[in-house]
Amino acid sequence: MDNYLRVGVISRTHGIHGEVKVYPTTDDINRFKELKEVILDTGKEYLPFSIEHVKFFKNMVILKFKGIDSINDIEKYRGKDLLVTRENAVKLAENEYFIYDLLESEVFTEDSAKLGVLKEILTTGANDVYVVETEQNKEILIPAIKECILDINLKEKKITVHLLDGLL
């Protein structure tokens, strides 16, 4: 899965002509307008699907795939992930990262003490929050702000943080 990034999850069918409602897992819902193809993760295999058209309804994306013309053809994929290759992923700005690339990174304080491992990233309105699991199976919540996140090294899967007063 390292080569793929999830952009959405098929939540349900839409109508009887093979359209699906997709819950987007990307920051920019409009990126679906540019997509020509997605890869469906069935759990057993990856199936490429060409996108015929895209519509938007509230916070959902409605997709129609080429060659899928019936509700019966697509219903079995409800709850499955839609992926893109890294080449088709959105281009990131400096100091932006894909969540998937950060997960399982070791987290250290600025004086090289190991805090734990990054297990989850919570997306909130103000800023993301890194959930670090310690060796004692406790959680430390660290806001993803420049005052706290000092360095991210993707190659070494290492994050250096500054703990503000009150975080522990």
N, C-alpha and C positions, 0 to 999 in steps of 0.2 A: 504494500500500500504506500510505500515511501514515494513512489512516482506519481501518486494520485492525490488529489485534494477534493474533499467533499464540498459541493456547492448547494446541495439541497437533498430533501427526503420526500419521496412520493407519499403524500398523505392520504389521497383518495382519488377516485375517478371523477371526471367532470363530464356529464352528459353521456351519450351512448356511442359517440364516434371516436373513442380512443384517446380523448384528452385526459390529462391528469392535473390535479392540484398539487403543487410542490411547495413545501415549506422551505424557504431559502435559508441556508446556513452560511451565507456570505455577507459581508458588510454592505455590499453594493448590489441591491436587487436588480438594478438596471444592467448589470453585466450579462444577464440572460439575453438581452437584445443582441449582443455581439456573438453569442455562442452558436456555433454551427453543429456541434456534436457534443454529447455527453456519454459517459460510460455508466451503465447500470450495474451495480454490485448486487448480484442475486444471492450472495452468500456462498455460492459454489463456483461461480464464474463471472467474468466481466463481459458485458454485452454492449457494443457500441450502438448508439441510437443517434440518427441524424434528426435535427430539430426542423420541423416543417413551419411552425409558427409559435409565437409567444404572445401571451396576453397577461395582464395584471389585474388582480381583484383583491382589494384591501391589502393585506400583508402577504398575499400568496401569489405565486406565479402559476399560470396555466400554460402547460406545454402540450403540443401535438407533435408526435414523432412520425416521420415518414414510414409508411408501411404498416402502421398500427391504426386500423380504421374501425375497431370495434371495442366496446367496453370489455368484452370477453378476452381480448388479446392482451390487455394491459392490467386488468384487475388483480392478477396474481402477483404483481410487483408492488402492491401497496406496502408502505413501510420500508421500502428499499432505498438505499443511498444512490444519489447521482453524483458522479465524480467527473473531474477534468484532469487532464495530464498537467504536469507542471508547466509545460510549454504553453498551454492554453490558460494558465492561471493569470490573474490580474498582476500587473507589475507593481511591486512594492516600492514605496519611497524609502529613503534612508531612515534607519532606525524603526522600520516596520517589519513584522515577522508573521509568518503563518503560525497559528496556535499549535498545529500538529508538530511543527519543528521544535517548539519550545518544550512540549510535554516530555517528561522523564529526564529533564535536565537536572543536574545536581546544583543545589543552591548553597552559596557560601556567603558569610558576612565579609565586610571589607577587611577584617583582620584574619581572614582565611579559615574561620571556624565553620565546619559544615553544619548547615541548618537541616537539610533534608533534600527531598526530591519534589520537583514541581509536578503535581498530579492533576491539576485542573486550573482552568482560567475562567473566572466569572466575568461576564461582560455586563457592566452596569452603565447607567446614563453618564456618569461623570468620567470614570476611568475603569479599566479592567482591574481585576483583583487576582493575584496569583495565590493559589492554594498550595502550600508547601507541606508535605507530610514528613514529620520527623521520624527518626529511628524508633521512637517510643510510641509511634502511631498516633501522634497528636497533630493537629492542623495549625499552621500559622498563616494568617491572611496578610498579604503584603500588597498595598496599592501599587499599581503599575504606573508610577509617576517618576519623573527624572530625579527627584530627591531620594527615592528609595532604590530604584533599579540603576545601578552604577555601570554594569557591563553585562553584555550578552555575547557569549562565544558559542555560535552554533556548531562549529567544528568539534569543539571539545565537550559540547552539551553542558556548559557551565554558565551559571548566572551569579553575578556578584551583587549583593544588596547592602543597603544601609538601613538599619532598623531604627525607625523613629521611636521616640519615647512612647511607651504604652502599647506597642505592637506585640510584645511578648507577655 
